[in-house]
Amino acid sequence: MSNKLYPPAGRKKRRLKRAVLFVLVFFLLIMAGGAAGAYYVWQSAVKPADEISEEKVAVSIPLGSSLSFISQKLEESGIVKNATLFKYYVKYIGEGNFQAGEYMLSPSMTPKEIIAALKEGKVMGLADGKVSIPEGYQLTQIAEVIAAATDHDPQDVLKSINDDAFVKKMIAAYPAVVTEAVLNENIRYPLEGYLYPATYEVPHGEQSVEELAEEMIAKTDEVVKSYTDQIKASGMKIHEFLTIASLVEEEATGKTDRKKIASVFFNRMKIDMPLQTDPTVLYAKGAHQDRVLYKDLEVNSPYNTYKVKGLTPGPIGNSGRDSMEAVLEPAQTDYLYFLASSAGDVYYSKTLDEHNALKRKYITNNQ
């Protein structure tokens, strides 16, 4: 006979009740904690990054920027606390359709104020008699910046810069850099990619559109000439050099290794593979949109690198020194593909299968 003692039935029931109550309270606490956490996250999403900040930050939003890219750019500039939170807040309230441009934003702005500013799409003319041309800007955007600084209509500015007489004047003034290659009939804007991204003095009422544009072209001439020996050694012509530098610039984000991007383009050209870079499709369409759709890849244009092999007829925007140097000293890789995740991280791969697997992991599953 066993000597084991059994507790009375009533005591067993009380213990069972306490256990059930404990489990219930535990789950209620988890739910309450989740609700509190969600509330905290929401409050973080709707508040400024720094309510007392008086800082003003210039933020450049290139043509064709996705919501993920814009959110990441705002976080890197200190305008929002968290890129992912801002992105989902924008989606939650049903906003979007942000405009490319140069903005002056502050960490003290609420997300709603930031969204309103980005929807307005006004370019920024600096108050102290200067204008800033960001890297990656295209001629239409530069025309808007010049127009704002000189009190002209953007279309009139664009017309002046594209004027045949002005273009030929620039070829004559800067023959080592601005060559007759810019006169190719397939080129949309002859001087696209030749107006250097920098900050320029603009004495109010004392400088014409042509004078300011020429100052930017002269700066390009100066910068490109500093790479003369390297460009010759590469076997590229200057127009080709500026064209591929513009492709690297347009693909670049804050986290992008430009030298790896350049290596992908060179690797593709070596095997006669189309460059298939989305910014060229957007340039071909002349449109701003968050992402390129499959139907967009069918646009009939010499700038569409999904349909036409090799480089575009000319640059699709301006490029800075980082992208130029990446083209002259690309990384030595076997990569043929790359993609950027919603967080702005860039992933490289050697085969289409690897690329598609990365796309499913970082793009498809996050949409």
Phi, psi and chi 1 to 4 in degrees:
 res  aa     phi    psi   chi1   chi2   chi3   chi4
   1 MET       -  135.9 -174.4  172.5   73.5      -
   2 SER   -74.7  145.3  172.2      -      -      -
   3 ASN   -94.0    2.6  -67.2  -38.0      -      -
   4 LYS   -66.1  132.7 -171.1  172.5 -178.1  179.8
   5 LEU   -95.1  139.6  -61.0  176.8      -      -
   6 TYR  -109.8  134.6  -69.7   89.1      -      -
   7 PRO   -70.1  152.8   26.2  -33.6      -      -
   8 PRO   -56.2  153.0  -19.1   30.0      -      -
   9 ALA   -58.5  -37.0      -      -      -      -
  10 GLY   -63.3  -38.1      -      -      -      -
  11 ARG   -68.4  -37.9 -167.9 -177.4  -58.8  172.6
  12 LYS   -61.8  -40.2  -73.0  177.4   65.5  177.1
  13 LYS   -65.0  -40.8  -71.8 -177.8  179.0  179.1
  14 ARG   -64.5  -40.0  -74.5 -164.3  -62.9  -87.3
  15 ARG   -64.3  -40.4  -74.1 -178.5  179.8  174.4
  16 LEU   -63.6  -41.6 -178.9   59.8      -      -
  17 LYS   -62.6  -42.7  -74.6 -179.3  179.4  178.9
  18 ARG   -63.9  -39.0  -78.0 -160.1  -64.7  -92.2
  19 ALA   -64.6  -45.0      -      -      -      -
  20 VAL   -61.9  -42.4  171.2      -      -      -
  21 LEU   -63.8  -40.6 -179.2   61.5      -      -
  22 PHE   -61.7  -46.6  173.6   80.4      -      -
  23 VAL   -62.1  -41.9  172.0      -      -      -
  24 LEU   -62.5  -46.9 -179.0   60.2      -      -
  25 VAL   -62.4  -39.8  170.0      -      -      -
  26 PHE   -59.6  -46.6  177.3   74.4      -      -
  27 PHE   -69.6  -34.0  -80.7  108.1      -      -
  28 LEU   -64.2  -39.8  -74.3  173.2      -      -
  29 LEU   -64.6  -40.1  -73.9  172.1      -      -
  30 ILE   -62.1  -44.2  -70.3  176.7      -      -
  31 MET   -64.6  -40.9  -68.2  174.7   66.0      -
  32 ALA   -65.5  -39.9      -      -      -      -
  33 GLY   -64.8  -39.3      -      -      -      -
  34 GLY   -63.8  -42.4      -      -      -      -
  35 ALA   -64.3  -43.2      -      -      -      -
  36 ALA   -63.8  -40.1      -      -      -      -
  37 GLY   -64.1  -42.9      -      -      -      -
  38 ALA   -62.8  -40.0      -      -      -      -
  39 TYR   -63.9  -42.1  176.6   76.8      -      -
  40 TYR   -63.4  -43.5  173.3   76.9      -      -
  41 VAL   -61.7  -44.2  168.5      -      -      -
  42 TRP   -62.1  -43.2  179.8 -106.5      -      -
  43 GLN   -61.6  -38.4  -72.5  -60.0  -53.8      -
  44 SER   -64.8  -35.5  -63.1      -      -      -
  45 ALA   -70.3  -28.7      -      -      -      -
  46 VAL  -100.0   -2.5  -60.4      -      -      -
  47 LYS  -100.5  156.6  -75.1 -175.5  176.8  179.7
  48 PRO   -65.1  158.8  -17.3   29.7      -      -
  49 ALA   -66.4  -34.7      -      -      -      -
  50 ASP  -153.2   99.3 -176.3   -6.1      -      -
  51 GLU   -60.7  -29.2  -67.0 -177.6   62.3      -
  52 ILE   -99.6    2.8   61.6  173.0      -      -
  53 SER   -67.2  139.2  174.5      -      -      -
  54 GLU  -110.4    6.8  -64.1 -178.5    0.4      -
  55 GLU   -72.2  144.4 -176.7 -177.7   11.1      -
  56 LYS  -117.4  129.2  -64.4  -72.3 -174.9 -178.9
  57 VAL  -121.7  130.6 -178.4      -      -      -
  58 ALA   -79.3  123.6      -      -      -      -
  59 VAL  -123.6  124.0  179.6      -      -      -
  60 SER   -99.3  127.0  170.9      -      -      -
  61 ILE  -113.6  104.3  -55.3  -61.5      -      -
  62 PRO   -68.6  160.1  -16.1   30.1      -      -
  63 LEU   -61.1  134.7 -170.2   69.3      -      -
  64 GLY    86.3    8.0      -      -      -      -
  65 SER   -67.8  135.8  -63.0      -      -      -
  66 SER   -81.3  165.2   66.7      -      -      -
  67 LEU   -60.6  -38.8  176.0   56.3      -      -
  68 SER   -62.7  -44.0  -64.7      -      -      -
  69 PHE   -63.9  -44.9  173.8   84.8      -      -
  70 ILE   -62.4  -43.3  -67.3  170.5      -      -
  71 SER   -61.1  -43.3  -58.1      -      -      -
  72 GLN   -64.7  -40.4 -171.2   65.2   37.7      -
  73 LYS   -62.6  -40.5 -172.9   86.4  169.0  178.2
  74 LEU   -66.7  -38.7  -67.2  174.3      -      -
  75 GLU   -66.6  -44.4 -179.4 -176.7  -36.3      -
  76 GLU   -62.8  -29.6  -69.8  170.3   -0.3      -
  77 SER   -86.4   -4.1  -57.2      -      -      -
  78 GLY    80.6   12.7      -      -      -      -
  79 ILE   -81.8  -34.0  -56.7  -57.6      -      -
  80 VAL  -124.8  155.3  -59.6      -      -      -
  81 LYS   -73.2  -40.8  -74.7 -177.5  179.6  178.1
  82 ASN  -141.8  122.2 -176.4  -76.6      -      -
  83 ALA   -62.5  -42.7      -      -      -      -
  84 THR   -65.0  -42.6  -57.3      -      -      -
  85 LEU   -61.8  -44.1  -83.0 -178.4      -      -
  86 PHE   -62.7  -43.4  179.8   78.6      -      -
  87 LYS   -58.3  -48.3  172.2 -175.5  171.8 -179.5
  88 TYR   -74.8  -26.4  -75.4  110.3      -      -
  89 TYR   -65.5  -44.4  175.0   75.4      -      -
  90 VAL   -59.0  -43.8  171.3      -      -      -
  91 LYS   -67.3  -39.1  -72.9 -173.4  174.2 -178.1
  92 TYR   -62.3  -41.1  177.2   78.6      -      -
  93 ILE   -88.9    3.2   63.0  174.9      -      -
  94 GLY    73.5   30.9      -      -      -      -
  95 GLU   -99.8 -179.2  -70.2  -70.2    1.5      -
  96 GLY   151.3 -151.3      -      -      -      -
  97 ASN    53.7   44.8  -62.6  -41.5      -      -
  98 PHE   -71.6  150.5  -64.4  148.5      -      -
  99 GLN  -100.7  141.3  -57.8  -62.8  -51.1      -
 100 ALA   -65.2  148.1      -      -      -      -
 101 GLY   164.1 -179.9      -      -      -      -
 102 GLU  -111.0  117.8 -178.3   74.6    4.4      -
 103 TYR  -115.6  149.2  -61.5   90.1      -      -
 104 MET  -108.8  105.9 -171.1   63.6   87.7      -
 105 LEU  -119.9  162.9  -55.0  173.6      -      -
 106 SER  -131.4  144.7  171.9      -      -      -
 107 PRO   -60.8  -16.3  -23.1   34.7      -      -
 108 SER   -82.7   -5.9   63.1      -      -      -
 109 MET   -77.2  141.7  -64.1  172.5   70.5      -
 110 THR   -75.7  159.3   66.5      -      -      -
 111 PRO   -54.3  -37.4  -30.8   38.1      -      -
 112 LYS   -63.8  -38.7  -80.4 -167.2  174.4 -178.5
 113 GLU   -68.1  -38.8  -69.9  171.5  -28.2      -
 114 ILE   -63.6  -45.1  -64.5  167.7      -      -
 115 ILE   -60.5  -43.5  -70.6  166.8      -      -
 116 ALA   -61.5  -41.4      -      -      -      -
 117 ALA   -65.4  -42.3      -      -      -      -
 118 LEU   -70.6  -26.7  -65.3  176.8      -      -
 119 LYS   -77.0  -27.8  -72.6 -178.8   68.4  178.0
 120 GLU   -69.6  -38.9 -142.7  171.9  -44.1      -
 121 GLY    72.3   26.3      -      -      -      -
 122 LYS   -83.8  130.3  -71.5 -175.1  177.7  178.1
 123 VAL   -75.7  160.0  -63.8      -      -      -
 124 MET  -104.6  122.0  178.5 -165.4   70.4      -
 125 GLY  -100.6  127.5      -      -      -      -
 126 LEU   -71.3  140.6  -58.8 -177.9      -      -
 127 ALA   -70.5  -19.6      -      -      -      -
 128 ASP   -93.8   29.8   55.6   -1.9      -      -
 129 GLY    79.1   27.4      -      -      -      -
 130 LYS  -131.4  156.7  -61.6  178.3 -179.0  179.8
 131 VAL  -127.5  146.0  -69.3      -      -      -
 132 SER  -114.1  124.6  179.0      -      -      -
 133 ILE  -104.5  111.0  -54.2  -62.6      -      -
 134 PRO   -72.6  156.5  -13.5   29.3      -      -
 135 GLU   -63.4  141.0  -65.5  175.9  -10.5      -
 136 GLY    89.8   -5.6      -      -      -      -
 137 TYR   -68.5  143.1 -104.5   35.2      -      -
 138 GLN   -97.7  166.4  -62.8  172.6  -13.5      -
 139 LEU   -59.4  -36.7 -162.7   62.8      -      -
 140 THR   -63.9  -36.6   52.2      -      -      -
 141 GLN   -72.3  -40.5  -65.0  169.5  -67.9      -
 142 ILE   -61.9  -38.4  -65.6  172.5      -      -
 143 ALA   -60.9  -36.6      -      -      -      -
 144 GLU   -67.3  -40.1  -68.9  179.7   -5.1      -
 145 VAL   -64.6  -46.8  175.9      -      -      -
 146 ILE   -62.7  -41.2  -66.8  175.8      -      -
 147 ALA   -60.0  -43.5      -      -      -      -
 148 ALA   -64.4  -32.0      -      -      -      -
 149 ALA   -84.2  -23.0      -      -      -      -
 150 THR  -117.2    7.7   57.4      -      -      -
 151 ASP    59.3   41.1  -64.2  -33.7      -      -
 152 HIS  -113.8  165.7  -76.1   79.3      -      -
 153 ASP   -79.8  135.1 -178.7   87.8      -      -
 154 PRO   -54.2  -38.9  -26.5   34.8      -      -
 155 GLN   -66.4  -33.9  -72.2  -56.3  -46.7      -
 156 ASP   -68.5  -37.5  -69.5  -21.8      -      -
 157 VAL   -63.7  -46.9  172.6      -      -      -
 158 LEU   -60.7  -40.8 -161.1   59.8      -      -
 159 LYS   -63.3  -40.2 -175.0  176.7  179.0 -178.8
 160 SER   -65.7  -42.6  -65.2      -      -      -
 161 ILE   -70.5  -30.4  -63.9  174.5      -      -
 162 ASN   -90.0   -2.2  -70.4  -36.8      -      -
 163 ASP   -58.1  132.0  179.6   72.7      -      -
 164 ASP   -57.0  -41.5 -173.0   57.8      -      -
 165 ALA   -65.8  -39.4      -      -      -      -
 166 PHE   -67.8  -42.2  177.7   71.6      -      -
 167 VAL   -60.3  -46.4  173.2      -      -      -
 168 LYS   -66.6  -31.5  -71.1  178.7  178.5  177.6
 169 LYS   -64.4  -40.0  179.3 -177.8  175.3 -177.0
 170 MET   -69.2  -36.0  -66.2  -58.7   98.1      -
 171 ILE   -63.0  -40.9  -66.7  172.7      -      -
 172 ALA   -71.1  -34.6      -      -      -      -
 173 ALA   -79.8  -30.8      -      -      -      -
 174 TYR  -132.7   60.6  -52.4   97.9      -      -
 175 PRO   -65.3  -24.0   26.1  -36.4      -      -
 176 ALA   -71.3  -26.0      -      -      -      -
 177 VAL  -115.2  -49.7  172.4      -      -      -
 178 VAL   -89.4   97.4 -173.2      -      -      -
 179 THR  -101.6  176.4   67.8      -      -      -
 180 GLU   -69.4   -4.7  -68.6 -166.0   -3.8      -
 181 ALA   -60.8  -24.8      -      -      -      -
 182 VAL   -72.1  -10.2  -55.6      -      -      -
 183 LEU   -90.9    2.6  -60.1  177.6      -      -
 184 ASN   -50.6  132.0 -176.7  -43.8      -      -
 185 GLU   -64.8  -19.4   62.3  179.3    7.5      -
 186 ASN   -84.9   -7.5  -72.5  -34.9      -      -
 187 ILE   -79.3  131.1  -70.1  177.3      -      -
 188 ARG   -70.2  -53.2  179.5  176.1  -65.8  169.6
 189 TYR  -126.4  116.2  -57.7  124.1      -      -
 190 PRO   -53.1  -39.3  -25.5   34.1      -      -
 191 LEU   -99.6   14.4  -63.3  174.7      -      -
 192 GLU   -58.8  129.5 -178.8   79.6   86.7      -
 193 GLY    88.2   -3.1      -      -      -      -
 194 TYR  -107.4    1.6  -73.7   82.1      -      -
 195 LEU  -103.3  107.0  -81.1   67.7      -      -
 196 TYR   -69.5  138.7 -167.5   76.4      -      -
 197 PRO   -76.1  113.6   27.5  -34.0      -      -
 198 ALA  -166.1 -178.5      -      -      -      -
 199 THR  -102.4  132.0  -62.2      -      -      -
 200 TYR  -123.9  144.5  -61.6   89.5      -      -
 201 GLU   -74.1  134.9  -61.4  -80.2  -11.3      -
 202 VAL  -133.1   85.3 -172.9      -      -      -
 203 PRO   -60.7  122.0  -19.5   32.5      -      -
 204 HIS   -59.3  123.7 -171.6   70.7      -      -
 205 GLY    76.7    2.9      -      -      -      -
 206 GLU  -111.1   -1.0  -61.9  178.0   17.8      -
 207 GLN  -135.3  129.2 -162.8  169.7   31.1      -
 208 SER   -80.8  167.6   68.5      -      -      -
 209 VAL   -58.8  -44.9  167.6      -      -      -
 210 GLU   -63.6  -38.8  -69.8   82.0   -0.5      -
 211 GLU   -65.3  -42.0  -72.9  171.2  -25.6      -
 212 LEU   -68.5  -42.7 -177.6   52.7      -      -
 213 ALA   -62.1  -41.1      -      -      -      -
 214 GLU   -65.6  -35.7 -178.3  169.9   -3.8      -
 215 GLU   -60.2  -39.4 -172.3  177.2  -14.3      -
 216 MET   -69.2  -38.1  -63.3  174.5 -176.7      -
 217 ILE   -68.9  -37.9  -67.2  166.3      -      -
 218 ALA   -62.6  -35.7      -      -      -      -
 219 LYS   -68.0  -40.3 -177.4   64.0  176.9  176.7
 220 THR   -60.8  -43.8  -63.6      -      -      -
 221 ASP   -57.4  -44.6 -177.2   75.5      -      -
 222 GLU   -64.2  -46.8  174.1 -167.8  -29.0      -
 223 VAL   -67.6  -46.2  171.0      -      -      -
 224 VAL   -64.5  -38.5  171.3      -      -      -
 225 LYS   -62.4  -25.8  -80.8 -178.6  177.0  176.7
 226 SER   -69.5  -13.4   69.3      -      -      -
 227 TYR  -110.8   17.0  -61.0  118.9      -      -
 228 THR   -52.5  -49.6  -62.4      -      -      -
 229 ASP   -63.5  -41.6  -68.2  -18.5      -      -
 230 GLN   -67.1  -38.9  -70.8  172.5  -84.8      -
 231 ILE   -65.0  -42.4  -64.7  171.5      -      -
 232 LYS   -62.1  -43.7  -76.6 -176.6  178.6  178.5
 233 ALA   -64.0  -30.1      -      -      -      -
 234 SER   -74.4  -20.9   73.4      -      -      -
 235 GLY    85.4   -0.1      -      -      -      -
 236 MET   -84.6  148.3  -72.6 -177.8  -73.9      -
 237 LYS   -82.5  157.9  -64.7  178.9 -179.7  178.0
 238 ILE   -61.3  -38.0  -74.4  176.8      -      -
 239 HIS   -64.2  -39.0 -172.7   68.3      -      -
 240 GLU   -66.4  -41.7  -66.3  171.0  -28.8      -
 241 PHE   -58.3  -47.8  165.3   66.1      -      -
 242 LEU   -68.7  -30.3  -72.3  174.7      -      -
 243 THR   -67.6  -50.9  -62.3      -      -      -
 244 ILE   -70.4  -30.9 -165.3  165.6      -      -
 245 ALA   -62.9  -36.1      -      -      -      -
 246 SER   -68.2  -34.9   76.8      -      -      -
 247 LEU   -66.6  -41.9  -57.9 -175.3      -      -
 248 VAL   -62.3  -44.7  172.1      -      -      -
 249 GLU   -60.6  -43.2 -170.6   70.3   60.3      -
 250 GLU   -71.0  -24.6  -65.0  -64.4  -28.4      -
 251 GLU   -87.6  -14.3  -77.9  -76.0   10.8      -
 252 ALA   -75.8  144.4      -      -      -      -
 253 THR  -127.0 -179.7   67.0      -      -      -
 254 GLY   -59.9  -27.9      -      -      -      -
 255 LYS  -101.6    5.1  -63.7 -177.4  179.9 -178.8
 256 THR   -84.0  136.6  -57.0      -      -      -
 257 ASP   -87.6  101.4 -176.0  -26.6      -      -
 258 ARG   -59.3  -32.7  -75.5  171.2  166.8   79.0
 259 LYS   -67.1  -32.4  -67.4 -171.6  175.6 -175.7
 260 LYS   -72.4  -39.6  -74.9 -175.9 -179.8  178.0
 261 ILE   -59.0  -46.5  -64.6  -71.1      -      -
 262 ALA   -60.5  -39.3      -      -      -      -
 263 SER   -62.3  -38.4   79.0      -      -      -
 264 VAL   -61.6  -45.7  170.9      -      -      -
 265 PHE   -62.7  -45.1  -70.3  149.4      -      -
 266 PHE   -65.8  -40.1  -77.4  118.6      -      -
 267 ASN   -61.9  -38.7  -71.4  -17.2      -      -
 268 ARG   -67.6  -43.3  -73.2 -172.7  168.8 -162.0
 269 MET   -65.0  -32.5  -74.4 -168.9  -73.4      -
 270 LYS   -61.7  -33.5  -78.4  178.2 -173.2  175.2
 271 ILE  -104.8   16.6   62.4  171.9      -      -
 272 ASP    59.7   37.5 -160.6   31.3      -      -
 273 MET   -98.7  137.8  177.0 -179.9  175.3      -
 274 PRO   -57.3  145.6  -22.1   33.0      -      -
 275 LEU   -68.6  -33.5  -66.4 -179.3      -      -
 276 GLN    47.8   55.4  -63.5  179.2  -28.9      -
 277 THR  -108.8  125.4  174.0      -      -      -
 278 ASP   -57.6  -38.5  -71.3   -3.5      -      -
 279 PRO   -57.2  -28.2  -29.0   37.6      -      -
 280 THR   -70.8  -30.2   64.1      -      -      -
 281 VAL   -68.4  -44.4  175.5      -      -      -
 282 LEU   -63.8  -38.3  -64.5  176.5      -      -
 283 TYR   -65.4  -41.4 -170.9   85.3      -      -
 284 ALA   -60.5  -38.8      -      -      -      -
 285 LYS   -78.8  -23.4  -69.6 -172.8   66.1 -179.2
 286 GLY    66.7   34.5      -      -      -      -
 287 ALA  -130.5  152.7      -      -      -      -
 288 HIS  -104.1  126.7  166.2   73.7      -      -
 289 GLN  -155.0  157.5   56.8 -166.2   62.2      -
 290 ASP   -64.1  -38.5  -76.2  -17.1      -      -
 291 ARG  -152.1  157.8   59.6 -166.1  177.3  107.1
 292 VAL   -84.5  130.2  172.9      -      -      -
 293 LEU   -96.9  161.6  -54.8  174.8      -      -
 294 TYR   -57.9  -37.1  -76.3  115.7      -      -
 295 LYS   -66.8  -26.9   65.7  179.4 -179.1 -179.9
 296 ASP   -66.9  -27.9  -61.5  -33.0      -      -
 297 LEU   -66.4  -12.2  -54.3 -177.2      -      -
 298 GLU   -92.4    0.8  -63.0  -58.1  -43.1      -
 299 VAL   -58.5  133.1   60.9      -      -      -
 300 ASN   -88.4  100.6 -173.1   22.5      -      -
 301 SER  -159.6  144.7  166.2      -      -      -
 302 PRO   -66.2  -11.4   22.1  -32.4      -      -
 303 TYR   -89.1   -9.0  -76.4   93.2      -      -
 304 ASN   -82.5  101.2 -178.7   -1.5      -      -
 305 THR   -77.9    2.9   56.4      -      -      -
 306 TYR   -84.2  -25.4  -80.8   84.5      -      -
 307 LYS  -106.5  -26.8  -68.5  179.9   74.7   84.1
 308 VAL  -115.5  127.8 -179.7      -      -      -
 309 LYS   -76.7  155.5  -69.6 -178.3 -179.6  177.9
 310 GLY    84.4 -167.5      -      -      -      -
 311 LEU   -74.9  160.2  -65.0  175.2      -      -
 312 THR   -68.6  163.2   50.6      -      -      -
 313 PRO   -57.4  -27.0  -25.6   35.6      -      -
 314 GLY  -163.6 -178.5      -      -      -      -
 315 PRO   -58.7  153.5  -23.7   34.8      -      -
 316 ILE  -109.9   13.5   61.0  169.3      -      -
 317 GLY   169.4  177.3      -      -      -      -
 318 ASN   -85.6  163.9   67.7   34.8      -      -
 319 SER  -138.3  148.4   51.3      -      -      -
 320 GLY   -96.0 -177.3      -      -      -      -
 321 ARG   -60.3  -38.7  -77.2 -173.6  178.3  -87.5
 322 ASP   -58.1  -43.7  -72.8  -14.9      -      -
 323 SER   -73.5  -36.8  -67.6      -      -      -
 324 MET   -61.3  -45.9  -69.3 -178.4 -174.9      -
 325 GLU   -67.8  -31.3  -69.6  171.9    5.3      -
 326 ALA   -64.4  -37.2      -      -      -      -
 327 VAL   -69.9  -35.2  169.8      -      -      -
 328 LEU   -80.0  -25.9  -65.5  172.4      -      -
 329 GLU  -133.1   63.8  -62.0  177.6   -0.2      -
 330 PRO   -67.1  154.5   25.8  -34.4      -      -
 331 ALA   -65.4  151.2      -      -      -      -
 332 GLN   -92.0   99.9  -61.9  -57.9  -52.9      -
 333 THR  -135.2  170.4   76.9      -      -      -
 334 ASP  -107.6   13.4  -64.4  -36.0      -      -
 335 TYR   -70.9  139.6  -63.5  133.8      -      -
 336 LEU  -120.3   -7.7  -71.4  172.5      -      -
 337 TYR  -140.4  153.5  -57.9   90.5      -      -
 338 PHE  -154.0  156.9   64.0   89.2      -      -
 339 LEU  -151.4  154.2   61.6   83.6      -      -
 340 ALA  -107.8  132.4      -      -      -      -
 341 SER   -78.0  173.6   70.8      -      -      -
 342 SER   -63.7  -22.8   58.2      -      -      -
 343 ALA   -85.3   -3.5      -      -      -      -
 344 GLY    92.6   -1.5      -      -      -      -
 345 ASP   -75.6  143.8  -63.1  -59.0      -      -
 346 VAL  -110.8  131.5 -179.2      -      -      -
 347 TYR  -118.8  135.3  -61.5   90.2      -      -
 348 TYR  -112.9  151.3  -58.6   86.3      -      -
 349 SER  -150.0  159.2   49.7      -      -      -
 350 LYS   -96.7  -24.8  -61.5  176.7 -177.0  179.0
 351 THR  -126.1  161.3   69.0      -      -      -
 352 LEU   -65.6  -35.9 -177.6   58.1      -      -
 353 ASP   -62.3  -45.0  -74.0  -16.8      -      -
 354 GLU   -62.3  -41.8  -68.5  173.9   -4.7      -
 355 HIS   -62.8  -44.3  177.3   68.1      -      -
 356 ASN   -66.6  -35.2  -73.4  -24.7      -      -
 357 ALA   -64.8  -41.7      -      -      -      -
 358 LEU   -66.2  -37.3  -71.4  169.1      -      -
 359 LYS   -63.7  -43.2 -171.2 -175.8  -68.4 -174.1
 360 ARG   -64.0  -36.7  -72.8 -168.5  -65.0  -88.8
 361 LYS   -75.1  -43.5 -178.0  175.7 -179.3  180.0
 362 TYR  -106.5  -17.9  -66.0  105.8      -      -
 363 ILE  -111.6  -63.4  -54.4  -63.8      -      -
 364 THR   -59.5  -44.6  -52.1      -      -      -
 365 ASN   -73.0  -11.9  -69.3  -19.9      -      -
 366 ASN  -106.4    5.4  -68.0  -42.6      -      -
 367 GLN   -92.0      -  -70.9  178.6  -15.6      -
